[in-house]
Amino acid sequence: MVVRERFTSPLGSTTAMSLKRQAIWSVVVFLIVSVFVVGVRPMVQPDEPRYGIIAAEMVESGEWFALRMAGFHYYEKPPMGYWMIAASIQVFGENTFAIRLPSAIAAGLSALAAWLIAVRITGRRAMGPLAFIVQATTIGPMIMGSVANLDSMFSAWISLCMVSFYTACTSIGRKRIGWLALAGAASGFAFLTKGLLGFAIPAVAALAFLAWERRWWDMLRLPWIPLAAAAVIVAPFAILLHRSEPRFWEYFIVVEHFRRFANPDSNQHGEPWWFLIVLLPVGGVMWTLTWSRAIRGLFLAKGASMRSGMRFAIAWIIAPLVLLSISAGKMPSYIAPLFVPIAVLVTIGLVSAHERLIMEPLIVRRIGRWILRVLALGAIAAIFTGTDWMGVPVIWSTSPTLHWIVIAFVFLLWAEIDRWSWRAADATTWLMRSATAPVALLAAIPFLFPDGYVLQTQIPWRALEENQKVLHESSQLYTTAQLGHCVTWVTGRRDTLIFGYASEFDNELDLPQDDARLVTRDDLIAKIRSSTAGGIAVVTAAHDAATLIASPGIPAPTTNYIRGDIAILSWGEKQAK
């Protein structure tokens, strides 16, 4: 018997999946795709080891307001995010899981914010778990929640701020005051995590919403309580940070804000104005292809409060996006706080569309499933044909056949769960099943990391670990700015010297303690030539190592190790001049 895909009852009728089961399953999915896998793949340099060593040095020194990166003064970000990572290190030790866990927890809090705002806008408790799981299975938040960074934590604070503000706007009396104070406090913590955007993003979003609603009086009176609450949160930390690092605010405000915002030639990630707009649908995968149907569903939503809530979510997306697009400096992670309102709108729109039988044609759905099945067959074919035809000799260092089998399995499972989802009897069950369909793939992504290729070319972990003895025993350790974070994390040495272009190891403030550890390439060559005792080790790019060895007067190195793009050289004791 053929069971036809159908939809028979709207949201609000008896559902196949209870609210409790939806909530439990949503949390389980989040744990599977965001928490249990955070320690699986190797760290990606330079960003992840940077966060790790800054937090680790906090733990080692006990100086929580003295930000150091491999011993160098670090003034690019406030300390809140590093405190979270440091706390995790204290519990779990210096490892990949520990430095990523705060990002994963923050991703869960952002998903919880989507839950709360969806319920607040619609008045339907069933919408909460749906919005949660949509946010949790969106690739942009997932990626940022799976790596050590500040953006996931920053996004969580922004989301708390916005949820609190909207709740205040829809409350009266003392409750409004309390929610406004919570919004300001969350904004203050966002500032202490990443800077002035913690104030700017909520401000432009809130003002855009109030203007859209024509609540002119509220535009004048509502901001004061959040501003006061934010000041109460920020002021003590700002004073303590100034006492510990007197030049922190000078660098952080001038270079990290005004220069990055205004000057595209300042090495601050200059990108065209449309850069973040294009990235938004890319970060919205796995739900991007549903946006058109979700938008149609939103137009069918009824009720003044519903329309007001949707305007709030839209203002939360558009106003910050315009602000960020004006800035000369842009990075993909800047759009992290925008995915929560997108998840809410997608959830509301898809449920509304499904209730009114606005669905993709059956042929479109079947084409999607057959694409997944063809991809599975391609993975199976790769088991027998290898990967030489792809121009990549080695993708995985171990068990390539097993990896291809996993890929085939997850694509087939995705196709079958998608087919099963369209048999749901109601909108909530359909959306819950649809969100579950790609979970196997999302959970498998960390295990499919192409370590065989990347470890040999871009990530130096294996090379550093295989030469731990040489790196530890050398009296002086030199490396480039590009590799400085990895070298310091793996070796644990905070006395590493940086040669050549210093990049972020030079904060432009001419601090004597830092300048003494920055050397030119000529200085390094002279040191190698004149060294008579105490070994010297150098970690650099392979092509640079060849040039270094070929320099006049340089003796043959005791160690000449090359793996992929990474070279480790050493000159032992009593070396001849």
N, C-alpha and C positions, 0 to 999 in steps of 0.2 A: 504494500500500500504506500502510495506517495503522499507524504505530508506536505501540504502547500504552505508556503510562507504566508503568514497572516498577521493581522493586528485587529483585535476585537474590542478592547475596552480602554477608555481614557484613564489618565492619572486621576486618582481620587476614588476609583472603584477598587474592588478587591484585587490586590496584587499577588502575584505568585511568590514574590520574595518580600518578606516582612522587613520593616524598617530596621529592626535589630540585626537581622541577617545581612542586610545591605551594609550597615555600619561596620560589622565585624569583617565582612569580606573586603570592604574598602581598605581597612587598616591592614589586613593580611597582604593585599596586593601591594600596598606601599612598602611594607616591610620586605617583601620579596624583591621588588625592583629597586629599592633605594637604600636599604640598611644592611641586609645580609650579604650584599656583594661588594661593599665599599672597600674592603681590604684585599680583593682578589687580584686586580691587575697592578703592575708597577706604577710608581709615581711618574708624572710627566713633568719634566724640567722645562723652564726654571721655576714656574709658579708654585708648584706644590712643595718642593723642598724649601723654598723661600719662607712660606708660612710655617713649615715645620721647624726650621732652625730659629726663627724669631721667637716662636712660642717655647721651644726647648730651652733657649737661653734665658727666658723669663723664669722658667722652673729652676734652672741651675743656679742663677744668681739670686733669686728671690726678689729682684727689683722689677716690680710689675709696671712701673711707669718709665722704665729705661728700655726703649726699643732698640735692640741690636740684631743685626743680620751678619752672622759670621764675625761678630766683634765690631762691625762697622755701625755707626749711627744710622738708624732707619727712620726717616721722617715722612714717608709717603702716605701713611694711613694712621688714624688714631688706634688706641690699643684694644678696644672692646672685643673685636673679632679674635685677636690673638689671645686674649684672656680665655675665651671659650675653648680654643684649641689647646692652650696650656693646661686648662682644667682636665681636658680629655687625656692629655699626655700623662698627667699625674695619676690618673686611674688606670689607663691601659698601656702606658709605656710609650717610648719613641718608636712608633711603627705607623704604617700606612693607614690602618684602621682608625687609629686614634686621631690623626690629623684630619681625616675626612668625616668622622662621625658628627661633629657639630654642623657641617653643611647638610648632612642627611637629615638630622633632627630639624634643622631650620626649614628644609624642604617640606617636611611633614607639617610644620606649623603654618607654612604658607597654604598648604592644601586644606588645613583646618580652617584657615581664614576664608577660603573659598566656600567651604561648608557653611560657615556662619553667615556670610553675606548672602548666599543663595537662599537660605532659609529666611533671612530678614527681608529680602526683596519679595519673595513669592508667598511667604506665609505658609509654606508646605514643608514639613519636616523631612519628607521623602527626598526633597531636592538636595539636602545636605550631603549625604553619602555619594550621590551622583556627581556633584560638583567636586567633591574631594577626589574621587577616582579619576575624573577627567584631568584635573590638575596633576595628580600623581603619575599619570601615564602620558603626559605631554613631554616631548623629548627635551625641550629647552630647560625647564625646571629640573628634569631628571639628571641631565648632564651636570648642571651646576650643583645639584645635591649629591653628586657622586665624586666630586673632586674637592680638594682643599682650596677654599677661596673665601672671600668676604661677601660676595654678591648674594649667595644663598641666604646668609644671615641678615644682610642688609634688606633683602626682599621680605624676609619674615617680619622685621620691624616695621617696614613700610606697610605691609599688609595689615598688621595689627593696628597701626595708626588709622588706616583708611576704614577698616571695619568699625573701629571705635567712633570715628567721626560720623559715619553714616548712621550708626545706632543713635548717636547724639542728635542728629538731624531728625530722626523719627521718634524721639523721646521728648518728654516734658519734665519740668520741675527739677528736682535734685539729681534725678537720674541723668539728665542731660549734662549737668555740671560734671558729674563723675566720669561720664564717657568722654567728654571733651578733655578732661585732665589726663585720662588714660591715653588718648590720641596724642597729646603733647608729649607725654613721657615716652611713648614709643618712638616718636619723631626724634626726641633727644638721644635715645639709644641708637637710632639709625645714624645720627650725626656722629656719635662716638665710634661707630663701626666703619663709616666710609666718608664722612664729611658733610659739606653743605647740601648735597643732594638729599640728605635726610630731612632737611627743611623744605627744599625747593620742590621736590616731587609732590609731597602731600599738599603743599600750599597751592601750586598751580592747578592740581586736580580738584581740590576743594573749592577754590574760587571759580573755576570753570563750571562746576556743578551748580553752585549757588547762583551764578549769573544766568545759567540756562533755565533754572527754576524761577528766576526773577525774584529771588529772596535778597533784595538789596540791603535791607536792614541787617539781616544775618551776616552779610559780608563784612559789616562794620563791627558787630558785637561778638560774633562767635570766635574769632581768632585769639582773643586776649587770654582766655583760660588755657588753651593749648600752648601759647607762647610762654606763659608763666610757668606751666608745668615743665616744658622743655628746658627753660632756664634753670629751674631747680635741679633737674637731672644733670645738665651739662656743666654748670658752673663749678661745683666741687672738683669734678674730674679735670676740668680745664686748668684750674689753679694748681692742682697737684702735678699735672703733667708739665706745666710751665716751670714749676720748682725743680723738677727732676731733669727736664730737657729745655733749658731757657730759649733755645733757638728753634724748637719744634714748630710753633705756630707761625713763625716767620716763613719757613720753608713750605709748610703745609698749605697755608692760605695763598701765598703768592704763586708758587710754582704749580702745586697740585690743583689749584682751582682757577685762578684768573689766567694764568698762562695756558693751561689746558683748554679752557673755554674759548679763549680769544685768538691764540696763535697757532695756525696750522703748521708752522715751520719749527716748532719747538720740540720736535721728537715726542709728541704727546698723542700718537695714534691718530693723525689727521686722516679723515675719510670724507667723502662727499656727503651732502646733506641728506640724500636718500638712503644711505647705508643701513641705518637701523630699520627703516620702513621695509626694505627688502628682506631683512633678517627675520622680521616678525613671523611671517608664515612659515619660514624654515624652522624656527624654534617651536612653532605650533604643531609640528608633526608629533603624534599620530592623528591629530584631529583636523588638520588644515583642510583636507578634502571635504569635510563636513561643514565648513564655514558657510558656504552658499546656502545650504538647506537650513542651517541654524538662523541665518539672517532672515530668511523667509518666515521661519517660525516666530521670530521676534516681532515681526510686523503683525502677527495674529494675536499676540498677547493682549489681554484686556485688563482694565482696572487702572485707576490713576496712580495708585501706589506702585503697581508693577512697572508702569511706564516711567515713573520717577526713579525707581531703582535701576532700571536699565540706563537711563540718562546718567546716573551716577557712575555706573560701570564704564560707559562710553567716555565720560569725562576723565576718568582714571586712566584710560588708555591714550586718548588723543592729546590732552594737554601736556603730560610729561613727554610724550613722543615728540611733539613740536619743540619743547624746550631742549631735549637731548639732541635733536637734529640740528638745532642752531649752533650747538657747540662745535668748535673746530676739532676737538679730540673726541673720538668715539671708539668704543669697544663693544663687541657682541654682548657681553655680560650686562651692559647698561639697561637692556630691556627686561631684565629679570623680574622687576616688580610689576610688569604689565601683564604677565600671564595669568595671575589670579582673576582679574576682571574678565579676561578672555575666556577662561574656563567657566566662569559663572554664566556669561552670555551664551556660550556654546551649549551648556547644560540646559538652560531655560529654552533656548531656541530649538534644540533638537527634540526635547520633550513636547514642546508646543506643536512642532511640525508633525511629530509622530502621532500625537493625539488627533490631529486633523487629517491623517492619512497622506501627508506630504512626504513621500519617500522616493528614493531613487528607483527608476524602472528595474524590473527583475533582471533584465539582460545586463544592466550595469553592475549589479551586485554579483552576478555570475561571472562576468568578465574579471572582476577583482579577485574572486576566488581562484579562477584558472591562472591568473598571473602568479598568485602565491604557489600554486601547484607546479607551475613551470619552473619557478625559482627553486623549489625543492628538488625537481628532477635535475636542474643544473648543478646543484650541490652534490647529488649522487653521482653525476657524470664526472665531476672533478675528482672523486675518489679514484677513478680508473685512469683519468687522463693526466692527473697532476696539475701543476699551476704554471708550467713553463710557457704555455700559450698565453698567459696573462702578463708575461714579462716580469714575473716575480718568482725567483727560484725557490724561496722559502718564505712561507707566511707564518707558520707556527713552528716553534723549535721542537715540540714534542707532539706526538699523536695527531698528525694532520687528518688522518682518516676519521678519527673520533670527532674532530671538530666539524668536518663536513656532514657527518651523520647528524650531529646536533642541529646544524643549520637546516638540513632537510626536515627534521622532525618538527622544529618550531614553526616553519612555514606551513607544513601540513596541518599542524594543530591550530594555527591561526585561521586557516581556511575553514576548518570544520567547526570551530567555535563561532566564527562569523555566520556560517549557515544555520547553526543552532540558535543564534541570537534572534534571527528574523522570525522564528517560530514563537516568540514571546507573546503572551496574551495582553500585555500592557506596556506603557511607555517606559516605566522605571525599570522593569525587568529587561526590556530590550537594550536600554542604554547601559545597564550594569553588565550584561553579557557582551555587548559591543566593546566596552572598555576592557573587559577581561581578555578578549581575543588576542591582542598582541603581547600579552604579559609574558608568555614564554620567551618570545624574542627579546623583549626588554630585559628580562632577568638573565638571559644568556649572553648579552652583549659584553659584559666584563670578562666572561670566560673565553670569548672569541677574540680577545685582544691579539693583534698580529705580532706577538713577541719575537718570533723568529726573524722578521724583517726589521721591526722598529728597534729592537735591542741592539742590532748590529749597526744601525745607521744614526739614530737620533737620541736614544736614551742610554747613557753610559753606565747603568747600574752594574751590569755584569763585569765590565772591564774594571770598574773601581773595586768591586768585591774580590775579584781575582788577584788584585794587587794591594790588598789591605796592608800586608806586612811592609812593603816598600814605602807606602804612603805614611804609615804610622811612624816608622823608624827614621825617616828623613828629618834632619834638623830644621830644614826649611822647605815648605811646600808652596809651590807657585801654580796658579791656574788662571784661566781667562775669566772675564766677567760672565760669559755665557755658561760656563761650567762651574762657577764658584759655589752656587747653591747646592748642587749635587755633591761636589767634593766635600764640602763642609758637613752635609747631612750624613754621608756614608762614613767618613773618617771620624767625625765628632771633633775635628780640630777647628778651634776658633781663631787660630793664629795664621790661617791661610793668607797668603799674599796674592794680590791681583796684579797681573801685568798686562800692558797694552791698554786698549779702550776699557775704561772702568765702568761705564754705564751707570746703573743704579747704586753701585758701590761708592760713587762719588756724588754726594748730595749738594755740591757746589757751594758749601758754606766754609770751605777751607779749614776744617777742624784738624788740628795737628795730629790727633790720635789716629784719624783715618788716613790722612795724607801720607803718613809714615809707612803705611802698608800698601800704597799704590806705587808701582814701579813701572818704568818704561821698558820696552823690549830691549833697548840698548843696555839698561841697567841690569836686566836679567842675564844677558850675554856676558857682560863684564863680571858678574857674580860667579857664573859658571867657570869662566876662564881663571879666576883668581882663587877659587875655593881650594883649600888644602885640607880641610877637616870638616866633619859633619856633612852628611849627605844632603844633596839637593834633589827634589822630585818636582817634575813639571807635568801637569795634566793639560792637554791642549788638543786642538783638532789635528787630524792626521796630516793634512797638507801643511799646516803650520809647523808641525814637528820636523818634517823633512827640511823645511827652510831653516829652522833653528839649528839642526845638526850640521847643515852645510855652511853655517857661519864660520868665518876664519877664526882659527884659534880654539875652536870648541873640540874637546877630546871626545872620543867615542863613549857613548853612555853605557853605564853598567846594565841598565834595563832599557830595552827598546821594544815596548809592547804596543801593538796596534790591533784594534778590533773595530772594523767598520770605519767610522769617521773619528774614532777616539784614539789618542795616543798617550801613553804614559812613559815618560823618560826619567831616568835617575842617574845621578853621578855619585859614586860612593866616596868613602873616606880616603884621604891621602892621594887625592887625584893629582896627576901631573899637570903642571901649568903648560 
